[in-house]
Amino acid sequence: MSLNKKFPRLLPTSIGKGWTVTDLVDDSFKAYNGGRLAEACRLFTQKMVAGNGTVGMSLTGALTPAGLGKAAIIPLMKAGFVDWIISTGANLYHDMHYGLGMEMYAGSPFLDDVTLRKEGIIRIYDVLFDYDVLLDTDAFVREVIQGAEFQRTMATDEFHYLLGKYVAAREKKLGIKETSVLSAAYHYGVPIFTSSPGDSSIGMNVAAMALRDSKLLMDVNRDVNQTAAIVYAAKSSGEKSSVFILGGGSPKNFMLQTEPQIQEVMGIEERGHDYFLQCTDARPDTGGLSGATPAEAVSWGKIDPDNLPDCVVCYADSTITLPIITAYALTKVKPRKLKRLYDRRDAMLEKVREMYFKHGRVAKIEHRTDLDKMKKPVKGRSGRSVTGTKRDA
C-alpha cells in the first residue's frame, strides 16, 4: 500500500502568535482525539449544516450549569445550526438559573462538601451556587405551571415552549437577553424534548403540584411520535437528517430511536440518519448505549449504512469540544434560515400519521390474510372442539 497516495502527510504547521480556533483545528489537530475533533468540525460545517438538512442535538451531562448554554448552544440555535433538541431535564432546570438572573460561580472541585452543606452552597464539580437558587427556581416553576394554559396534558416540547415564554419575559424584565436555552428556543422556534420528564427538578415540581390538583401531565406518546415526525419530515422531503450528540444516556437513545420508530414500529421505509457526530467519554466495550458506536447503530437501522464514513465519535469532554466546534462553525459557515420546527409540529405529526396508516405497519396488518380465515377447529385433550390457527394445529 502506498501511504502517500491514500493518506495526507502528517506535517503540522508550527503554532504562532494570533492563531485562531480555526487555525488550530485545521493545522494542529492531526491525530488521536485531536484528529477526531478536527473531523468533527469538518463534518459539522461541510455536511451537517452546509445544506438545508435538519440537525438534532442531544444534551447530557451538566452542560448548562457550566455556562455552555449561553456560550455555545444559543449561538448555534441563533445561527440556524441546531433545529431541535433532546435534553435531560436537569440541563433545562439549571439553564433557568441564568434566565432568571441568578448567580453561578466558578469554584473548585476540592472543597469540603460537609462545610458547603452547612453553609447552604451547592456544588456541581467546580460550579458553585447558593441553595436559594434552587428554591427560587422551584418557586418560579410552580408559579408558572399554575397558569390555566398548563392545566392539561401536553408533550414536553410544548411544555418547554410555554416555560421558555415565561423565562423570556423574566429576561426582558431584568434587562438581559440570550442567557437561557429555553428562552432562545422559544424565540427561534426550536422544539426541546426531554426523554424522562420526571427525572429532574422541573419534573419534581410538576409532580408536587399534582398533589395540589394540578392537571398538568406529560404526553410521552406524543414525544415519541413527534420526534419521529421531525426526522420523517426531513427525510421524506429529500433533506438530510443529522444528529449531534453531546454525552450519551437517555437523550442519545431518544434521538436515535426516531429511525426504529419509523422503520421497525411504523413499518415505513427509511434508511436511517445521514450524519452522526458524538462527543463522549463513554467506552463502547461495556455495552452501554452511551458508548455505542455509529457502526453498531447501523444494525438497528438508526444510521444509513451508506453514510457510515460520515460518522465521527470524538472521545473528549463536551465542555472542551462544544465551544471549539461552535467557534469553528460560526467562523466557517454563514447563518442558515431558521427552520422554526416548533411552528410546524402539528403538520409534521399529521404527515407521518398519514403515511403510517396508508403505507406503514397498520396498512400491512389490515391488508394481510385475515387470521380468522386461518382458524379451524382443533380437538383438545377433553375431546371438545377448540379454536386454533394452523400454527396451533
Legacy VTK file of the C-alpha trace (Angstrom):
# vtk DataFile Version 3.0
C-alpha trace
ASCII
DATASET POLYDATA
POINTS 393 float
0.000 0.000 0.000
1.336 3.405 -0.986
0.669 5.653 2.028
1.331 8.924 0.235
-1.398 8.152 -2.291
-4.037 7.228 0.297
-3.364 9.428 3.331
-2.293 13.033 3.878
1.187 13.542 5.279
1.293 14.349 8.990
3.214 17.610 8.932
1.526 20.287 11.105
2.269 23.986 10.950
4.070 25.470 13.942
1.629 27.330 16.178
2.193 31.073 16.026
1.067 34.240 17.729
-2.508 35.260 16.974
-3.682 31.834 15.884
-7.455 31.368 15.801
-9.555 28.349 16.700
-9.883 27.500 13.024
-6.099 27.668 12.639
-5.645 25.201 15.493
-8.287 22.802 14.199
-7.122 22.849 10.593
-3.362 22.914 11.156
-2.636 21.368 14.569
-5.337 18.791 15.370
-3.867 15.958 13.323
-4.100 12.718 15.310
-5.793 10.831 18.154
-8.810 12.668 19.572
-7.411 15.947 18.312
-7.742 14.410 14.872
-11.254 13.238 15.657
-12.190 16.732 16.851
-10.909 18.179 13.583
-13.006 15.598 11.714
-15.996 16.565 13.865
-15.565 20.235 12.983
-15.335 19.467 9.286
-18.297 17.064 9.354
-20.438 19.632 11.134
-19.534 22.522 8.840
-19.080 20.820 5.481
-22.015 18.398 5.602
-24.353 18.716 8.588
-25.057 22.466 8.307
-23.737 23.121 4.800
-27.065 22.358 3.135
-30.665 22.620 4.231
-30.676 19.447 6.332
-32.214 19.107 9.772
-29.844 18.972 12.749
-30.892 17.492 16.082
-28.792 17.926 19.223
-28.905 15.823 22.390
-27.631 17.216 25.700
-26.376 15.034 28.531
-24.209 15.955 31.479
-24.176 19.221 33.408
-23.545 21.488 30.424
-25.794 24.459 31.204
-24.516 24.917 34.782
-21.060 25.340 33.242
-22.377 28.164 31.046
-22.390 26.279 27.746
-25.991 27.271 27.063
-25.115 30.933 26.625
-21.605 30.256 25.320
-22.384 27.718 22.603
-25.889 26.224 22.376
-27.734 29.532 21.975
-25.320 30.809 19.280
-25.799 27.548 17.355
-29.594 27.884 17.536
-29.451 31.546 16.556
-27.322 30.698 13.507
-29.799 28.011 12.433
-27.259 25.249 13.054
-29.401 23.373 15.619
-33.041 22.785 14.665
-34.309 20.627 17.531
-33.032 19.387 20.883
-33.441 16.475 23.274
-32.081 17.275 26.715
-32.000 15.953 30.218
-34.427 17.841 32.418
-31.540 18.826 34.676
-29.866 20.815 31.899
-33.082 22.741 31.323
-33.620 23.322 35.031
-30.133 24.721 35.599
-30.451 26.708 32.373
-33.235 28.697 34.023
-30.863 29.983 36.712
-29.230 32.143 34.052
-32.524 33.279 32.518
-33.845 34.264 35.941
-30.763 36.366 36.659
-29.351 34.103 39.351
-25.661 33.851 40.135
-23.387 30.887 39.408
-19.730 30.785 40.426
-16.561 29.108 39.135
-15.235 27.326 42.234
-13.137 24.255 42.934
-13.796 20.501 42.921
-11.684 20.113 46.057
-13.852 21.918 48.606
-15.216 20.323 51.782
-18.766 19.266 50.908
-19.798 18.932 54.553
-18.871 22.577 55.040
-20.669 23.536 51.837
-23.801 21.779 53.067
-23.693 23.682 56.360
-23.253 26.970 54.516
-26.061 26.290 52.028
-23.842 26.041 48.960
-24.475 23.572 46.126
-21.578 22.090 44.146
-21.609 20.592 40.647
-17.953 19.556 40.397
-16.368 23.035 40.293
-19.552 25.082 39.762
-20.975 26.642 42.928
-24.246 28.395 43.759
-26.426 29.154 46.753
-29.126 26.723 47.853
-31.588 29.610 47.455
-31.013 29.390 43.698
-32.741 26.003 43.776
-35.572 27.236 45.975
-36.183 30.343 43.871
-36.104 28.371 40.607
-38.520 25.835 42.090
-40.843 28.664 43.104
-40.720 30.109 39.584
-41.628 26.748 38.013
-44.507 26.172 40.425
-45.866 29.678 39.914
-45.748 29.401 36.136
-47.345 25.954 35.831
-50.326 27.034 37.924
-51.473 29.046 34.911
-54.552 27.923 33.002
-52.576 27.125 29.833
-50.671 24.437 31.750
-53.733 22.656 33.134
-53.838 19.882 30.564
-51.821 17.079 29.004
-49.071 18.189 26.627
-45.877 16.931 25.014
-42.605 18.093 26.510
-41.774 20.296 23.512
-44.958 22.285 24.111
-44.283 22.410 27.843
-40.770 23.753 27.283
-42.041 26.235 24.701
-44.519 27.676 27.193
-41.973 27.607 30.003
-39.485 29.353 27.725
-42.023 32.093 27.088
-42.096 32.938 30.791
-38.320 32.737 31.124
-38.076 35.145 28.176
-40.470 37.525 29.920
-38.311 37.436 33.053
-35.181 38.086 30.976
-36.848 41.117 29.418
-37.876 42.428 32.822
-34.312 42.026 34.112
-32.823 43.665 31.018
-30.832 40.593 29.985
-31.008 38.547 26.790
-29.754 35.319 25.264
-28.881 33.794 28.615
-31.319 30.859 28.595
-31.611 27.961 26.146
-35.335 27.686 26.935
-35.883 31.359 26.196
-33.853 31.233 22.984
-35.692 28.108 21.817
-38.979 29.955 22.366
-37.772 32.888 20.245
-36.263 30.741 17.467
-38.962 28.054 17.278
-36.596 25.242 18.280
-38.536 22.349 19.871
-36.932 20.929 23.018
-37.892 17.492 24.320
-36.817 15.631 27.419
-36.738 11.855 27.293
-37.505 11.348 31.000
-39.705 14.223 32.213
-39.787 13.125 35.855
-36.023 12.867 36.184
-35.210 16.467 37.123
-36.223 19.257 39.465
-38.660 20.503 36.820
-40.442 17.151 36.855
-40.251 17.019 40.639
-42.081 20.348 40.890
-44.666 19.221 38.341
-45.225 16.092 40.446
-45.540 18.105 43.650
-48.160 20.361 42.078
-50.121 17.262 41.025
-50.710 16.678 44.735
-52.402 20.080 44.750
-54.801 19.169 41.924
-52.677 20.421 39.017
-53.891 18.844 35.764
-50.514 19.094 34.026
-49.355 15.766 32.561
-46.612 14.998 30.042
-47.669 13.175 26.874
-44.706 10.871 26.293
-46.501 9.159 23.395
-46.642 12.460 21.550
-42.939 12.966 22.289
-42.052 9.637 20.670
-44.199 10.289 17.616
-43.314 13.975 17.334
-39.564 13.354 17.296
-40.055 10.658 14.664
-42.201 13.100 12.700
-39.385 15.668 12.663
-36.979 13.137 11.190
-39.518 11.798 8.701
-40.428 15.309 7.559
-36.782 15.947 6.740
-36.058 12.629 5.039
-39.303 12.468 3.049
-38.661 15.936 1.624
-35.193 14.978 0.404
-33.260 16.654 3.216
-30.508 15.098 5.308
-31.051 14.242 8.969
-28.081 14.825 11.274
-27.587 14.074 14.954
-25.127 15.963 17.164
-24.808 14.020 20.417
-23.166 15.531 23.486
-22.576 12.785 26.037
-24.935 9.843 25.715
-27.601 8.477 28.040
-31.331 8.628 27.526
-31.300 11.718 25.257
-28.943 9.934 22.848
-31.257 6.944 22.613
-34.347 9.128 22.286
-32.675 10.965 19.420
-31.598 7.799 17.597
-34.760 5.748 18.226
-36.628 8.018 15.832
-35.487 5.832 12.946
-36.533 2.476 14.515
-39.856 4.140 15.353
-40.289 4.979 11.672
-38.937 1.713 10.235
-39.465 -1.060 12.777
-42.612 0.078 14.565
-44.473 2.110 11.946
-43.224 -0.021 9.062
-42.373 2.980 6.891
-39.459 2.522 4.516
-36.410 4.545 5.581
-32.629 4.072 5.819
-31.510 5.934 8.920
-29.939 9.228 9.910
-27.390 10.554 7.445
-24.767 12.155 9.682
-23.713 11.206 13.210
-21.432 13.277 15.448
-20.850 12.376 19.104
-18.606 13.815 21.800
-18.379 11.383 24.707
-16.110 9.844 27.312
-18.076 6.567 27.355
-16.398 3.346 26.198
-18.125 1.042 23.701
-16.933 -2.221 25.291
-19.186 -2.007 28.374
-22.336 -2.498 26.302
-23.973 0.753 27.368
-25.836 2.943 24.907
-23.737 5.987 25.784
-20.641 4.407 24.260
-22.352 2.528 21.437
-20.689 3.319 18.121
-22.414 4.521 14.942
-21.405 1.214 13.336
-23.477 -0.613 15.948
-26.335 1.812 15.309
-26.368 0.716 11.662
-27.529 -2.750 12.734
-30.592 -1.159 14.317
-31.427 0.961 11.289
-30.568 4.128 13.190
-27.808 5.188 10.790
-27.786 4.904 6.992
-25.037 2.344 6.243
-24.059 4.225 3.084
-23.128 7.217 5.233
-21.144 5.385 7.907
-17.902 7.054 6.729
-19.595 10.367 7.595
-19.890 9.457 11.278
-17.453 10.782 13.870
-17.011 9.936 17.553
-14.688 12.223 19.485
-13.709 10.792 22.863
-13.396 14.048 24.750
-15.183 16.234 27.294
-18.101 18.171 25.782
-17.074 21.281 27.735
-13.932 21.269 25.564
-15.295 20.104 22.225
-18.558 22.073 22.033
-17.008 25.568 22.288
-14.391 24.628 19.683
-16.945 23.167 17.259
-19.195 26.198 17.791
-16.431 28.742 17.157
-15.252 26.802 14.110
-18.755 26.581 12.631
-19.651 30.234 13.208
-16.393 31.234 11.522
-16.660 28.881 8.561
-20.383 28.864 7.702
-22.900 31.653 7.156
-26.054 31.513 9.325
-28.921 29.482 7.893
-32.566 30.440 7.716
-34.315 29.256 10.880
-36.491 26.196 10.285
-38.796 27.012 13.236
-39.822 23.369 13.524
-41.980 24.067 16.560
-44.345 26.118 14.400
-44.797 23.094 12.112
-45.233 20.445 14.798
-48.866 19.586 14.053
-48.319 19.411 10.289
-45.264 17.154 10.673
-47.115 14.811 13.008
-50.051 14.590 10.632
-47.706 13.770 7.737
-46.154 10.780 9.480
-49.584 9.702 10.759
-50.977 9.631 7.216
-48.015 7.633 5.951
-48.346 5.216 8.869
-51.992 4.486 8.094
-51.615 4.391 4.306
-48.348 2.561 3.775
-46.947 1.598 7.138
-47.377 -1.232 9.614
-51.088 -0.603 10.206
-51.843 -0.851 6.493
-49.832 -4.058 6.186
-51.713 -5.635 9.083
-55.101 -4.569 7.753
-54.489 -5.987 4.270
-52.856 -9.290 5.125
-54.834 -12.558 5.266
-57.468 -12.380 7.962
-56.409 -14.580 10.868
-59.983 -15.682 11.340
-59.857 -17.398 7.943
-56.863 -19.429 9.083
-58.606 -20.754 12.161
-60.071 -24.246 12.224
-61.485 -26.433 14.954
-58.859 -28.423 16.831
-59.652 -31.167 19.310
-58.297 -30.582 22.762
-57.424 -33.181 25.344
-61.000 -33.242 26.569
-62.207 -34.147 23.108
-64.084 -30.866 22.752
-63.510 -28.681 19.740
-61.407 -25.592 20.411
-60.445 -22.838 18.031
-56.849 -22.739 16.873
-54.770 -21.483 13.992
-52.894 -23.683 11.542
-49.769 -22.991 13.549
-51.523 -24.268 16.690
-52.580 -27.428 14.874
LINES 1 394
393 0 1 2 3 4 5 6 7 8 9 10 11 12 13 14 15 16 17 18 19 20 21 22 23 24 25 26 27 28 29 30 31 32 33 34 35 36 37 38 39 40 41 42 43 44 45 46 47 48 49 50 51 52 53 54 55 56 57 58 59 60 61 62 63 64 65 66 67 68 69 70 71 72 73 74 75 76 77 78 79 80 81 82 83 84 85 86 87 88 89 90 91 92 93 94 95 96 97 98 99 100 101 102 103 104 105 106 107 108 109 110 111 112 113 114 115 116 117 118 119 120 121 122 123 124 125 126 127 128 129 130 131 132 133 134 135 136 137 138 139 140 141 142 143 144 145 146 147 148 149 150 151 152 153 154 155 156 157 158 159 160 161 162 163 164 165 166 167 168 169 170 171 172 173 174 175 176 177 178 179 180 181 182 183 184 185 186 187 188 189 190 191 192 193 194 195 196 197 198 199 200 201 202 203 204 205 206 207 208 209 210 211 212 213 214 215 216 217 218 219 220 221 222 223 224 225 226 227 228 229 230 231 232 233 234 235 236 237 238 239 240 241 242 243 244 245 246 247 248 249 250 251 252 253 254 255 256 257 258 259 260 261 262 263 264 265 266 267 268 269 270 271 272 273 274 275 276 277 278 279 280 281 282 283 284 285 286 287 288 289 290 291 292 293 294 295 296 297 298 299 300 301 302 303 304 305 306 307 308 309 310 311 312 313 314 315 316 317 318 319 320 321 322 323 324 325 326 327 328 329 330 331 332 333 334 335 336 337 338 339 340 341 342 343 344 345 346 347 348 349 350 351 352 353 354 355 356 357 358 359 360 361 362 363 364 365 366 367 368 369 370 371 372 373 374 375 376 377 378 379 380 381 382 383 384 385 386 387 388 389 390 391 392
